[in-house]
Amino acid sequence: MEHAADFSMWALFARATITVKLVMIILIIASFWAWSIIVQKTIQYRKARAEAAKFDQAFWSGAPLDGLFDEIGPAPEGASEKIFASGMLEWRRSHRTDGGLIAGATSRIDRAMDVAINREAEELQKGLTVLATVGSASPFIGLFGTVWGIMNAFIEIAEQQNTNLAVVAPGIAEALLATGLGLLAAIPAVIYYNKLSADSDRIVGNYEAFSDEFATILSRQLDS
């Protein structure tokens, strides 16, 4: 009496050819890599939003801006604080020793804050290209493994000259597992890439809005 073929995930992996095994290993590593970025970015964005909300409360509390700058220092850790500090540093550097202002102070302050925003945007978006790559490439890598596995399954059928389902099914199942792993890696990567990209754009948009408001406040003081 013949024993039924084992169709567990491990058995399918063990029976696969070296090429298909390598494809499966690559897809598993890509999936773990994508999930590590997803978790890390989710925590980072949550922290960035909390930090921005806390700083906005302090900024709009009515306290003097010079006092707030002295409190956080010229090299703070939070993104909103860094943007504020870059503007305040340039504001102070634009004052001459006699108390007057050096010409072009407004444009220099804007540029200083824009540079700070760009740095924070790069930090927020770091790793998202990996999610995009995993999401777009994984299905094709899995499909390659499937095509290779099915090709070997048909070669085995031709060699044994037996088209019995018990002979055909294991090879086809092993091949299709590669496509399944490709989709398993790609679907979360695509979903979270879109979500995290939108979250990043909103956070950077808030930084830019704050920069414009802060520049307006400084411009009023310059005009007065």
N, C-alpha and C positions, 0 to 999 in steps of 0.2 A: 504493500500500500504506500503510495507516494504522499509525502508530507506537503501540506499547503505552503506556498511561498510566503515568506515573511515580508510584509509591506510596511513595516514601521519605518520612521524617518531614518533611524540609524542603519537599518538593514539596506534601505535604498541607497544611502550614501556609501556604505561599505561595498556594495556590488557595482557601483558606478566605475567607469573608466577613470584613469588618472586625469585626463583633460576635464571631464565633468566634475570630478572632485575638486580640482583647482578652481573651477568656476564657482562651485558652491562655497568654498572657503572664502574666496574674494567677496562674494555677496554677503556672507555672514559678517565678515570684517567691516564691509561698507555699512551694513545695517547698524552695527554697534557704534561705529564712528558717527553716523548720522544722529543716533539717539543721544550720544554724549554731547554733541553740539546743541541739540534741541534742549536738553536739560540745562546746559550751561547758559545758553542764551535766554531761556525763560527766567532763570534766576537773575541774570545780569539786567534784563529789561525791568523786572519787578523792582530791583534795587535802584535802578536809574529813575524810575517814576517816583518811588518813595523819597529819594534824595531831592528830586526837583520840587516835589510838593512841600517838603520841609523848608527848602531854601526860599521858595516863593513866599511862604508864610513870613519868614524873617525879613525878606526884601520889602514886602508891602506892609510891614508892621508900622511904618512911619519912623523907624529909627534912622539916624543919620547914616548915609552911605559910607562916609569915611570911617565911622565907628564899626560898621559891619565889616568893612574891608580889613580893618586892624584886627578884628576878632577872628576872621577865617585865615588871614595871612596871605602872602603872595603865592604860595604853592599848596592850595587845598587839594583834597582828594575827589570831591564830588564834581560831576561834569558841569552842572549849573554854576557852582562856585568858581570853577576854572574859567568859565566864560566871563563871569562878573569880574574876577580878579584880573584877567587880561585887559578888560576895558578900564578898570580903575588904575592899573599900573601905567597904561599909556596916558590916562588922564593926568596922573601926577607927573609923569615925565614931560608932559607938554607945558608945564608951568615953568616959567623962567625964575631966576633967583629973586627978581624984583616983584614977583607975584603975577606978572603978565603971562599971556598964553602965546606959545609958538604957533605960527600960522599953519593951517592945515590939520589942526588937532582933531576935528570931527572925522575926517577921512581916515586918519591913522587909527583912531579908536575903533571905527567900523572894521577896518582891515584886521586889527588885532583880535577882535571878537570872532570874525569870520574864520580866521586861522584856527582858533580854539574850537569852534563848532565843527570844522572839517576834521580835526583830529578826533573829536568825540564820535563823529559819524563813522569814521573808518573803524574805530574800536567797536562800535555797535554792529557794524556790518561784517566784521571779520568772522569768517567761518560759514557765512551764508552761501558762498559760492560752492562750498563742499556739498551742502544740501542740494543745491541746484544740479551739481554734477551727478550725485548719487541718484537723484530723482529722474534725470534724463537718461543716464547710461545704464542703470541696473537692469531695466527690462531687456535691453539689447544684449547685455552680457548673459542674462538668463536665457534668452532666446538662442544665443550661440551654443550654450551648454545643451539646450534641448535638441537643437538640430544635430549636434555632434552625437548625442546619446541615441537619438532615433536612427541615425545613420549606422551606428554600431549595432543597434538592435536588428536592423534589416540585414546587415552582413551576417549576424549570427543565425538569423532565420534561413538565409540562403545556404549557409554552411551545413546546418542541421536538416535542411529541406523539410521543415516542419512548421506549418502555420497554425498549430494548436494555440489557443488563447493562453494556455498555461506557459507556453514558451514566449509568446509575444508580449504579454502583459508586464512582466517584471522590467524588461528593457524600456518599454514606453513609460512606465511609472517613474523609473529613475530619471529619464530624460525630462519629463514634465516637472519633476521636483525642482530642477534648475530654474524653470520659468516661474514657479511658485515663489522661490526664494528671491528672484529678481523683483517681482511685484511686492513682496513683503518688505523689501528694502526701499523700493521706489515710492510707494503710496504715502507712507508717513513723511518721507523727505519732501515730497512735493507739497503736501498739505501744510507742513510747518514752515517750509520756505516761504510760501505765500503769506502765511500769518505773521511770521517773524519779520518779513520785509515790510509789511504794512505797519507793524508795531514800531520798527526802527524809524520809518518815515514820520510817524506821528511824534515820536520822541524828538527827532531832529527838528521837526516843524515847531515844536514847543520851544526848543532852544533858540531857533531863529526869531520866533515871536518875542521871546524875552529880550534878545539882543536888540531888536528894533525898539522895544519899549524903553530899554535902558539907554540906548543912543538918543532917543527923544528927550529923556530927562536931562542927560548931559548937554544936549544941544540947547535946551531952555536956559541952563545955567551959563552956557557960553554966551548966549544972546543977551542975558541980563548983566 
